[in-house]
Amino acid sequence: MNANERRQKIIECLKQSRQAVSASSLASQLDVSRQIIVGDIALLRAEGIKIEATPRGYRMEVIAERPRRCFACVHEIDDMAEELYCIVDNGGYVVDVIVEHPIYGQIIGSLRLASRYDVDQFMQKVREANASILSQLTGGIHLHTVEAEDTACFERIEAALAEQGYLVRKEH
């Protein structure tokens, strides 16, 4: 199989999968190295194919069908799991985290967290990677784009975040 055929197979695999697919999994299926897959994904994105990188792998970008709202949050790194639990426990789907960097402008990290299980898996990766999280670049201040079924979910999420002290206050 040549490179173009392989890239078409990657697109087909991502379109058929309801979940993110890791580069290692794609590499195994296509009998190439993980690095080849990473390069193929970069080339496909450069061609305008909407492929999203998540903590659990690649997926085709999905157009939001549910309402979205951004929450401005601030907390210490040790409170990250509890903050995310506040969102998913109240019916939210954490799409991403956004920080405003003084040099690079807006930096967005895809999260795609829908449950405590997802949060726990994400937190495990954070611990294992021993890497800085985006909000460490901004003194803990960050935004989360959240999807939810309705206004009541957003109100529950906002109340839970406020109760824990995670919402950015106006005077911050």
Helices and strands as residue ranges (DSSP letters): H 3-16, H 23-30, H 34-46, E 51-54, E 57-60, E 68-74, G 77-79, H 80-88, E 93-101, E 105-113, H 116-129, G 134-138, E 141-147, H 151-164
